[in-house]
Amino acid sequence: MLLPFNFQRDPYVILDFSASNPDLTPLPQQVASQSMLDLTDTSAFTDYVFGKLQTAGAKVGVGGYNEHRVIYRRSKHFQLTPNGEPAEPREIHLGIDLWANAGTPIFAPLKGTVHSFQDNAHFGDYGPTIILEHETPAGKLYSLYGHLTCESLRGLYEGKVVEAGEKFAEIGPFPENGDWPPHLHFQLITNMLGFQGDFPGVCSLTDREKFLAICPNPNALLNIPGL
């Protein structure tokens, strides 16, 4: 269990943040100001997400792995290199998002240790982030948890043991969660590429195959029907 929801029993809604969602990409004849959600307004973005949940009678929204998204255009963070130079936009999502209320507890899906953690505080970034390291029969596996509360980082240290099923973090509110509608970004990684406390959760079209090869589908653990 990652969140306190049973995806075999509890209602959930799959959210689409690609260009095929007409709420995000207006038709050519439409006026953008009237038809397109202002994604830079996190309050309006949050109302949109949780309105979708309310309409569906669900407490959680899911989706995103390998999705070619338009929502990252809200932040320059996804259009620049770490040195601030212009780069190919990053728009391919490498994890699964679980959209739920701020304060929702997060439980470790596997036993592991804290690999690293930090607050990635750019607008549109992860905000507070924890990465766990797991020993599996196939070798080391890492799991990344983004958009947490600042409190989730308190008292952490590298090497701290986290038991399977143990609550170790909470979904954060905006703006402390990187200024996103409350949700958990959950990502699996087989090669950390030297990163500490951070790892790309979104990549460019050019790097898509490279990153998908080391970021397997998290639904292998979550088993959410329909994903």
VOBA-1610 file (N, C-alpha, C; in pm, whole numbers, padded with zeros to 5 digits, always signed):
BEGIN
Met+00084-00120+00000Met+00000+00000+00000Met+00087+00125+00000Leu+00064+00213-00093Leu+00139+00338-00102Leu+00060+00453-00038Leu-00068+00463-00073Leu-00161+00559-00013Leu-00274+00480+00050Pro-00351+00541+00141Pro-00458+00468+00209Pro-00583+00450+00120Phe-00562+00395+00000Phe-00670+00367-00092Phe-00653+00225-00145Asn-00763+00157-00166Asn-00762+00024-00226Asn-00808+00040-00370Phe-00715+00032-00464Phe-00749+00057-00604Phe-00828-00057-00667Gln-00844-00167-00594Gln-00931-00273-00642Gln-01076-00250-00598Arg-01094-00155-00506Arg-01228-00136-00449Arg-01272+00010-00449Asp-01183+00102-00416Asp-01220+00243-00402Asp-01223+00312-00538Pro-01317+00404-00559Pro-01324+00474-00688Pro-01206+00569-00707Tyr-01156+00574-00829Tyr-01050+00667-00867Tyr-01076+00712-01009Val-01008+00818-01051Val-01025+00869-01187Val-00888+00885-01251Ile-00876+00845-01376Ile-00752+00862-01451Ile-00754+01002-01513Leu-00653+01081-01483Leu-00645+01219-01531Leu-00549+01229-01649Asp-00591+01299-01751Asp-00515+01315-01875Asp-00458+01457-01881Phe-00325+01469-01884Phe-00262+01600-01894Phe-00182+01614-02024Ser-00224+01540-02125Ser-00162+01550-02257Ser-00236+01653-02342Ala-00186+01676-02462Ala-00248+01772-02553Ala-00385+01726-02601Ser-00419+01599-02579Ser-00551+01550-02620Ser-00662+01595-02526Asn-00625+01655-02412Asn-00724+01706-02317Asn-00766+01846-02362Pro-00891+01864-02407Pro-00935+01994-02459Pro-00937+02104-02353Asp-00939+02067-02226Asp-00935+02169-02120Asp-00799+02239-02116Leu-00698+02173-02167Leu-00562+02226-02160Leu-00515+02286-02292Thr-00573+02241-02402Thr-00532+02287-02534Thr-00655+02332-02612Pro-00678+02462-02627Pro-00798+02509-02694Pro-00797+02481-02843Leu-00915+02467-02902Leu-00927+02454-03046Leu-00883+02586-03112Pro-00834+02578-03236Pro-00781+02700-03302Pro-00880+02815-03305Gln-01010+02786-03318Gln-01108+02893-03331Gln-01150+02950-03195Gln-01101+02888-03087Gln-01140+02935-02955Gln-01042+03040-02904Val-01089+03123-02815Val-01005+03224-02752Val-00941+03162-02630Ala-00808+03162-02626Ala-00737+03092-02519Ala-00781+03139-02381Ser-00803+03266-02365Ser-00838+03317-02233Ser-00972+03265-02185Gln-01057+03221-02276Gln-01189+03172-02239Gln-01194+03020-02229Ser-01101+02952-02294Ser-01115+02807-02307Ser-01004+02726-02243Met-00893+02787-02210Met-00780+02710-02160Met-00752+02743-02015Leu-00732+02641-01935Leu-00699+02657-01795Leu-00564+02726-01780Asp-00556+02825-01691Asp-00430+02893-01664Asp-00350+02808-01566Leu-00259+02728-01620Leu-00183+02634-01537Leu-00085+02703-01444Thr-00052+02829-01471Thr+00040+02901-01382Thr-00030+02946-01254Asp-00163+02943-01253Asp-00241+02976-01135Asp-00266+02846-01060Thr-00183+02818-00959Thr-00191+02689-00892Thr-00324+02669-00821Ser-00384+02775-00773Ser-00515+02763-00708Ser-00621+02717-00809Ala-00620+02779-00930Ala-00715+02739-01034Ala-00687+02597-01082Phe-00560+02562-01095Phe-00519+02428-01136Phe-00569+02325-01032Thr-00555+02359-00904Thr-00601+02271-00797Thr-00752+02252-00802Asp-00825+02361-00822Asp-00971+02352-00833Asp-01010+02262-00949Tyr-00936+02271-01059Tyr-00964+02187-01175Tyr-00945+02039-01141Val-00830+02005-01082Val-00800+01865-01051Val-00902+01808-00953Phe-00928+01880-00845Phe-01017+01824-00744Phe-01163+01834-00786Gly-01193+01922-00879Gly-01326+01922-00939Gly-01349+01795-01019Lys-01245+01748-01090Lys-01254+01623-01165Lys-01278+01505-01069Leu-01208+01507-00956Leu-01226+01400-00857Leu-01368+01402-00801Gln-01416+01522-00767Gln-01550+01534-00709Gln-01656+01487-00808Thr-01643+01526-00935Thr-01739+01486-01037Thr-01743+01333-01052Ala-01625+01271-01039Ala-01616+01126-01054Ala-01649+01051-00926Gly-01673+01123-00817Gly-01700+01057-00689Gly-01579+00983-00637Ala-01459+01037-00666Ala-01334+00971-00628Ala-01255+01056-00530Lys-01170+00991-00452Lys-01083+01062-00359Lys-00940+01072-00410Val-00913+01007-00523Val-00777+01007-00576Val-00783+01004-00729Gly-00691+01078-00791Gly-00672+01074-00935Gly-00538+01010-00965Val-00528+00939-01077Val-00406+00866-01108Val-00367+00887-01254Gly-00241+00853-01284Gly-00199+00851-01423Gly-00065+00915-01446Gly-00024+00912-01573Gly+00090+00989-01614Gly+00211+00917-01667Tyr+00228+00786-01642Tyr+00353+00722-01683Tyr+00367+00724-01835Asn+00479+00775-01881Asn+00512+00785-02024Asn+00413+00874-02099Glu+00345+00963-02027Glu+00249+01054-02090Glu+00323+01177-02144His+00292+01216-02266His+00348+01337-02326His+00259+01453-02283Arg+00303+01529-02184Arg+00220+01627-02116Arg+00244+01770-02164Val+00140+01850-02150Val+00152+01993-02180Val+00164+02076-02053Ile+00139+02017-01939Ile+00133+02097-01815Ile+00269+02151-01772Tyr+00378+02096-01824Tyr+00510+02145-01783Tyr+00547+02276-01849Arg+00466+02320-01942Arg+00492+02449-02007Arg+00463+02565-01910Arg+00406+02532-01794Arg+00378+02635-01693Arg+00504+02686-01625Ser+00614+02613-01636Ser+00734+02645-01560Ser+00859+02643-01648Lys+00941+02745-01637Lys+01068+02751-01712Lys+01164+02641-01667His+01140+02585-01549His+01226+02480-01496His+01241+02365-01595Phe+01138+02338-01674Phe+01139+02225-01766Phe+01188+02263-01906Gln+01237+02384-01920Gln+01285+02432-02050Gln+01430+02480-02045Leu+01497+02454-01932Leu+01633+02502-01914Leu+01724+02389-01866Thr+01853+02401-01894Thr+01951+02310-01837Thr+01973+02347-01690Pro+02040+02260-01612Pro+02071+02297-01473Pro+02150+02427-01461Asn+02218+02466-01569Asn+02294+02591-01568Asn+02213+02711-01615Gly+02085+02688-01644Gly+01998+02798-01684Gly+01999+02829-01832Glu+02060+02740-01912Glu+02064+02761-02056Glu+01939+02699-02122Pro+01890+02759-02232Pro+01774+02701-02301Pro+01802+02557-02346Ala+01702+02472-02335Ala+01719+02331-02370Ala+01591+02279-02434Glu+01598+02160-02491Glu+01478+02096-02545Glu+01379+02077-02430Pro+01255+02117-02448Pro+01157+02105-02339Pro+01143+01961-02289Arg+01127+01946-02161Arg+01102+01815-02101Arg+00951+01800-02080Glu+00891+01701-02142Glu+00744+01686-02139Glu+00699+01542-02123Ile+00792+01445-02113Ile+00755+01304-02099Ile+00764+01266-01951His+00652+01228-01892His+00644+01199-01749His+00695+01058-01721Leu+00783+01046-01623Leu+00852+00920-01596Leu+00801+00845-01475Gly+00697+00897-01410Gly+00640+00829-01294Gly+00489+00824-01304Ile+00427+00786-01195Ile+00281+00791-01183Ile+00248+00897-01079Asp+00150+00980-01109Asp+00101+01079-01013Asp-00023+01026-00945Leu-00032+01053-00815Leu-00149+01018-00735Leu-00200+01146-00672Trp-00308+01201-00728Trp-00361+01331-00687Trp-00459+01310-00573Ala-00425+01361-00456Ala-00509+01343-00337Ala-00484+01460-00243Asn-00566+01470-00140Asn-00560+01583-00048Asn-00423+01596+00019Ala-00382+01721+00040Ala-00262+01747+00120Ala-00280+01684+00257Gly-00173+01626+00308Gly-00178+01558+00436Gly-00205+01409+00425Thr-00239+01362+00306Thr-00260+01218+00288Thr-00131+01143+00320Pro-00135+01042+00406Pro-00012+00971+00443Pro+00041+00884+00329Ile+00171+00867+00328Ile+00240+00785+00228Ile+00312+00672+00301Phe+00292+00549+00253Phe+00348+00430+00316Phe+00450+00365+00221Ala+00557+00316+00276Ala+00662+00254+00193Ala+00608+00126+00129Pro+00615+00114-00004Pro+00566-00008-00070Pro+00659-00127-00051Leu+00787-00099-00021Leu+00888-00202+00000Leu+00979-00159+00115Lys+01040-00256+00181Lys+01141-00221+00280Lys+01259-00157+00209Gly+01315-00054+00272Gly+01431+00011+00212Gly+01503+00098+00311Thr+01598+00174+00261Thr+01669+00272+00340Thr+01663+00405+00267Val+01680+00513+00341Val+01680+00646+00280Val+01809+00662+00200His+01796+00676+00071His+01912+00701-00017His+01955+00847-00006Ser+01856+00939-00019Ser+01884+01083-00015Ser+01752+01158-00010Phe+01762+01287+00019Phe+01641+01371+00028Phe+01683+01516+00022Gln+01592+01602-00026Gln+01615+01746-00024Gln+01488+01816-00069Asp+01489+01947-00049Asp+01377+02030-00095Asp+01416+02091-00228Asn+01355+02042-00336Asn+01379+02095-00471Asn+01277+02207-00494Ala+01315+02328-00458Ala+01218+02435-00436Ala+01188+02525-00554His+01235+02492-00676His+01197+02575-00791His+01047+02565-00817Phe+00991+02672-00876Phe+00850+02668-00915Phe+00829+02555-01016Gly+00738+02464-00984Gly+00709+02352-01072Gly+00798+02231-01049Asp+00893+02239-00957Asp+00981+02126-00927Asp+00912+02035-00825Tyr+00989+01939-00769Tyr+00934+01842-00675Tyr+00898+01899-00539Gly+00960+02011-00500Gly+00950+02050-00360Gly+01020+01944-00276Pro+00974+01922-00151Pro+01037+01821-00066Pro+01031+01682-00131Thr+01145+01614-00133Thr+01162+01489-00208Thr+01237+01388-00124Ile+01192+01263-00127Ile+01262+01153-00060Ile+01287+01043-00162Ile+01408+00986-00160Ile+01442+00872-00243Ile+01483+00756-00153Leu+01416+00642-00169Leu+01448+00521-00094Leu+01525+00424-00182Glu+01611+00346-00120Glu+01689+00243-00189Glu+01641+00107-00140His+01617+00015-00234His+01564-00118-00201His+01654-00226-00258Glu+01668-00335-00185Glu+01738-00453-00235Glu+01632-00551-00287Thr+01644-00589-00414Thr+01550-00682-00474Thr+01628-00796-00539Pro+01560-00908-00570Pro+01631-01018-00638Pro+01695-00976-00769Ala+01641-00871-00833Ala+01696-00823-00960Ala+01806-00719-00941Gly+01834-00684-00817Gly+01935-00582-00789Gly+01875-00461-00720Lys+01952-00354-00712Lys+01905-00234-00643Lys+01794-00167-00722Leu+01695-00119-00646Leu+01584-00043-00703Leu+01565+00080-00614Tyr+01537+00193-00677Tyr+01516+00317-00604Tyr+01372+00365-00628Ser+01313+00421-00525Ser+01179+00479-00541Ser+01183+00624-00496Leu+01124+00710-00578Leu+01127+00855-00553Leu+00986+00904-00521Tyr+00978+00992-00421Tyr+00852+01048-00374Tyr+00865+01199-00376Gly+00791+01266-00463Gly+00800+01410-00477Gly+00672+01481-00440His+00684+01611-00407His+00572+01699-00372His+00520+01668-00232Leu+00612+01652-00138Leu+00579+01617+00000Leu+00565+01742+00086Thr+00532+01720+00212Thr+00536+01829+00311Thr+00681+01852+00352Cys+00712+01974+00393Cys+00844+02001+00448Cys+00869+01918+00573Glu+00763+01893+00649Glu+00774+01813+00771Glu+00822+01671+00741Ser+00793+01622+00620Ser+00834+01486+00585Ser+00986+01468+00587Leu+01059+01577+00570Leu+01206+01568+00567Leu+01268+01579+00706Arg+01189+01620+00803Arg+01242+01643+00937Arg+01287+01512+01001Gly+01408+01511+01053Gly+01459+01393+01123Gly+01513+01284+01032Leu+01510+01304+00901Leu+01563+01203+00809Leu+01715+01203+00809Tyr+01773+01090+00774Tyr+01917+01081+00751Tyr+01940+00967+00654Glu+02046+00979+00575Glu+02077+00876+00477Glu+02108+00745+00549Gly+02050+00638+00499Gly+02069+00507+00560Gly+01960+00469+00658Lys+01871+00561+00691Lys+01762+00529+00783Lys+01675+00418+00723Val+01644+00317+00804Val+01563+00204+00758Val+01416+00243+00758Val+01348+00210+00651Val+01203+00230+00640Val+01141+00095+00609Glu+01055+00048+00696Glu+00994-00083+00679Glu+00881-00078+00576Ala+00856-00189+00511Ala+00742-00198+00419Ala+00614-00171+00495Gly+00530-00083+00443Gly+00405-00048+00507Gly+00416+00062+00611Glu+00537+00110+00636Glu+00557+00218+00735Glu+00521+00353+00675Lys+00446+00434+00750Lys+00422+00571+00707Lys+00550+00651+00724Phe+00595+00717+00618Phe+00720+00792+00628Phe+00712+00933+00569Ala+00597+00969+00512Ala+00584+01102+00451Ala+00437+01134+00432Glu+00410+01257+00387Glu+00273+01302+00357Glu+00274+01386+00230Ile+00164+01383+00157Ile+00147+01471+00042Ile+00143+01615+00089Gly+00217+01702+00022Gly+00228+01841+00066Gly+00128+01933-00001Pro+00100+02047+00063Pro+00015+02151+00005Pro+00099+02244-00082Phe+00033+02318-00171Phe+00108+02422-00241Phe+00111+02545-00152Pro+00215+02629-00159Pro+00326+02623-00254Pro+00446+02539-00209Glu+00443+02483-00087Glu+00565+02416-00039Glu+00596+02288-00115Asn+00500+02234-00189Asn+00521+02109-00262Asn+00576+02130-00403Gly+00635+02245-00428Gly+00682+02277-00563Gly+00580+02358-00639Asp+00472+02399-00570Asp+00364+02481-00626Asp+00282+02404-00729Trp+00233+02288-00686Trp+00144+02204-00766Trp+00016+02174-00688Pro-00093+02140-00757Pro-00207+02082-00685Pro-00156+01961-00605Pro-00207+01940-00485Pro-00154+01832-00402Pro-00157+01696-00472His-00042+01632-00477His-00032+01497-00533His+00104+01439-00497Leu+00116+01310-00515Leu+00242+01240-00499Leu+00295+01200-00636His+00418+01238-00665His+00489+01184-00782His+00567+01063-00734Phe+00533+00944-00786Phe+00596+00818-00747Phe+00669+00762-00868Gln+00798+00737-00851Gln+00881+00694-00964Gln+00977+00585-00920Leu+00996+00485-01006Leu+01094+00380-00983Leu+01215+00404-01073Ile+01334+00374-01020Ile+01460+00404-01090Ile+01556+00289-01066Thr+01624+00243-01169Thr+01722+00136-01152Thr+01866+00187-01152Asn+01886+00310-01199Asn+02020+00369-01203Asn+02007+00517-01170Met+02063+00559-01057Met+02047+00696-01012Met+02135+00796-01088Leu+02227+00748-01170Leu+02309+00836-01254Leu+02383+00943-01172Gly+02410+00912-01046Gly+02484+01004-00961Gly+02401+01109-00891Phe+02270+01111-00913Phe+02184+01211-00849Phe+02168+01182-00700Gln+02150+01289-00624Gln+02124+01282-00480Gln+02007+01374-00447Gly+01903+01322-00387Gly+01791+01404-00345Gly+01706+01456-00460Asp+01734+01410-00579Asp+01666+01458-00699Asp+01691+01357-00810Phe+01604+01356-00908Phe+01622+01275-01029Phe+01518+01324-01128Pro+01552+01331-01257Pro+01452+01379-01352Pro+01322+01298-01347Gly+01213+01368-01329Gly+01082+01304-01332Gly+01012+01326-01464Val+01076+01408-01547Val+01024+01442-01678Val+01145+01452-01771Cys+01133+01399-01892Cys+01244+01407-01986Cys+01198+01460-02121Ser+01294+01488-02208Ser+01264+01536-02342Ser+01226+01419-02432Leu+01168+01452-02546Leu+01137+01348-02645Leu+01264+01276-02689Thr+01373+01349-02705Thr+01500+01289-02747Thr+01549+01185-02647Asp+01531+01212-02517Asp+01582+01123-02412Asp+01479+01021-02364Arg+01365+01015-02429Arg+01255+00930-02383Arg+01297+00785-02361Glu+01352+00721-02462Glu+01386+00580-02451Glu+01495+00556-02347Lys+01591+00647-02339Lys+01699+00634-02241Lys+01642+00630-02099Phe+01551+00722-02068Phe+01500+00729-01931Phe+01394+00623-01903Leu+01314+00587-02001Leu+01216+00480-01977Leu+01287+00347-01948Ala+01407+00329-02003Ala+01482+00207-01980Ala+01528+00192-01835Ile+01546+00304-01766Ile+01590+00297-01626Ile+01483+00343-01527Cys+01365+00378-01580Cys+01252+00417-01496Cys+01131+00330-01531Pro+01127+00208-01478Pro+01017+00117-01513Pro+00882+00169-01464Asn+00776+00115-01524Asn+00641+00157-01489Asn+00610+00125-01343Pro+00582+00226-01260Pro+00550+00201-01119Pro+00424+00118-01097Asn+00341+00107-01201Asn+00219+00028-01184Asn+00248-00120-01166Ala+00372-00161-01192Ala+00411-00298-01161Ala+00398-00325-01011Leu+00414-00221-00930Leu+00396-00231-00785Leu+00255-00195-00741Leu+00197-00094-00807Leu+00067-00042-00761Leu-00051-00126-00809Asn-00039-00186-00927Asn-00147-00270-00983Asn-00280-00197-00991Ile-00278-00076-01043Ile-00402+00001-01060Ile-00467-00040-01191Pro-00586-00095-01188Pro-00652-00135-01313Pro-00671-00017-01407Gly-00645-00041-01536Gly-00668+00061-01636Gly-00548+00146-01670Leu-00438+00133-01592Leu-00316+00209-01621Leu-00218+00125-01703
//
